[in-house]
Amino acid sequence: MHTPWDNRYAQRTQRMGSSAIRELLKLTEKPDIISFAGGLPAPEVFPVAQFQEACQKVLSDFGAQALQYSTTEGYLPLREQIARHTARYGIEINPDNILITSGSQQALDLLGKVFINPGDHILVESPTYLGALQAWNAYGAEYVTVPMDKSGMNTDALEEALRAGPKFIYVLPNFQNPTGVTLSLKRRHRLIELADQYGVPIIEDDPYGQLRFEGEHLPSVVVLDDRFRGNCRECYHGNVIYLSTFSKTLAPGLRLAWMIAPPEVIRKLVQAKQGADLHTASFNQIVAHEVSRGGFLDEHIKLIRKTYRERRDVMLGAMDRFFPPEVDWTHPEGGLFLWGTLPKYLSSADVLKLSLEQKVAFVPGEPFHPNGGGHNTMRLNFSNATPEKIQEGIRRLGEAIFEVIGAPVHVR
Ligand SMILES: Cc1ncc(COP(=O)(O)O)c(C=O)c1O
C-alpha cells in the first residue's frame, strides 16, 4: 500500500534493514523453541531481590531527585565507582573520562554520529558484532575487514588493512561476539603499535571481559595503550575509546553502560548524546549504583561465571557427542557465545531451516561478515538456556547437521 511517507525517508534508511537476529528472535519467542540464537543473559541470575530493595531505598533516600532530569555525563557517584573499578584493572582515570550511555548500543551509535562521514572506512574483525554494523550503516560506513582466527584479530593482516586509511579500528578483545575468541596478549601489543604507527584510533568493545571462567585475565587494550604512551596519571588521553556495560553483569533491561575516552572526546560525545536522549535514565543509574555498592557486584559476577561455565561445558560436551566430526568449533574461555564452522560445502542457513522444524534456533554466521563470507558458520549462545535444554537442543541440532550432510546420525 502506498503511503505519504514512502518517498520521504532519508537516504540513510536505505541501509538500515532490520537485523537478521531480531527477526529470528521473533520466531524464537515461542516457549517450545530451544534458542541458542539471542545474546540473552540467564534470567535465573538476575538479582531481582537486590533491585527490589535498592528501588525502595533510592526512593526513600533520594525522593524526587531520583525521578528528576539529570546531567548528560551521568550520575557522578556511578562514574566515580566505575573509575575506581577501572583503576583495579590497571588504568587511572577520572570521571571526566567517563560518559554513561543507554547501553553500549547507544555508545556505538554516538560514535557513528560523531566520527563517521558517508563513505568512511571502518576497520573491523570479520566476523564482528552485528549491532555495530547496524549502528554504523546508518551513517554510511564502509568496512575494511581483518580475518579472525583462534587468537583473535589476525594482526599480520592488520597492517595491510590499515593502509586503506580507516577512520578507526573496532575490536572486541574478550570472548568476542560472535566467535567467543580472545585476542592474545602478543596481538594486543601489536595492535597498539600498528595503530600508533598508522595514526588510527581504536574502539575497544568489552561487554564480556569480566565474565572469564578459565585462563588468565589479559589487560585490556586501553590499559596497554596507556602504558605504551606512559600517560599522565589520573586522566586518560590515549588512542583508545573503551566501552563496557552493566547488561551482562546486572541486567540488560537497565540499558546502562559506559564509555571511557579522552575528556575532549567525551565533550563531543556529550553533545551528540544531548540530541539523542538528554541523559540516561537517572533512576536506573542511582539504583544500579546502589545495587553494585559494597562488593555486591563482585560477588554476583562470581555466580554468573559459575553458571555460564557450567552451561558452556554442557554445550561443548554435547557438541562432542552429537555433532559430526566434520564440524569445528571454538572453546571460549568466557562470555556468552561459541562459534561453529561446518564444512565449506554446507550452508548454515540450510541447517537452520531443518533445526527450526526440530524447534531449535541459532544464528547463521553470514550477517556478521560485513563484506561477505561465513555461509558455513554459526553462532551459538550458551548463557540463556538451562543445561537440560542445551543438552537436548544440541542433540537435535546435531541431527539437523547430519541430515544436511546426508549421513546417518551418529552419536559418540
Ligand atoms: C559486542 C557488543 N557490544 C555492544 C552490545 C550492546 O550491549 P548493551 O546491552 O549495553 O547495549 C552487545 C550486546 O550483546 C555486544 O555483544
The ligand as a MOL file (V3000), in Angstrom:
LIG
                    3D

  0  0  0     0  0            999 V3000
M  V30 BEGIN CTAB
M  V30 COUNTS 16 16 0 0 0
M  V30 BEGIN ATOM
M  V30 1 C 29.9360 -6.6460 21.4900 0
M  V30 2 C 28.7060 -5.9770 21.9910 0
M  V30 3 N 28.6550 -4.6340 22.0330 0
M  V30 4 C 27.5790 -3.9910 22.4900 0
M  V30 5 C 26.4650 -4.6840 22.9070 0
M  V30 6 C 25.2670 -3.9100 23.3750 0
M  V30 7 O 25.1410 -4.0030 24.7500 0
M  V30 8 P 24.1250 -3.1150 25.5830 0
M  V30 9 O 23.1220 -4.0530 26.1450 0
M  V30 10 O 24.9610 -2.4660 26.6350 0
M  V30 11 O 23.5310 -2.1020 24.6630 0
M  V30 12 C 26.4640 -6.0850 22.8840 0
M  V30 13 C 25.2920 -6.8380 23.3130 0
M  V30 14 O 25.1560 -8.0070 23.2150 0
M  V30 15 C 27.6130 -6.7430 22.4070 0
M  V30 16 O 27.6910 -8.0770 22.3480 0
M  V30 END ATOM
M  V30 BEGIN BOND
M  V30 1 1 1 2
M  V30 2 1 2 3
M  V30 3 2 2 15
M  V30 4 2 3 4
M  V30 5 1 4 5
M  V30 6 1 5 6
M  V30 7 2 5 12
M  V30 8 1 6 7
M  V30 9 1 7 8
M  V30 10 2 8 9
M  V30 11 1 8 10
M  V30 12 1 8 11
M  V30 13 1 12 13
M  V30 14 1 12 15
M  V30 15 2 13 14
M  V30 16 1 15 16
M  V30 END BOND
M  V30 END CTAB
M  END
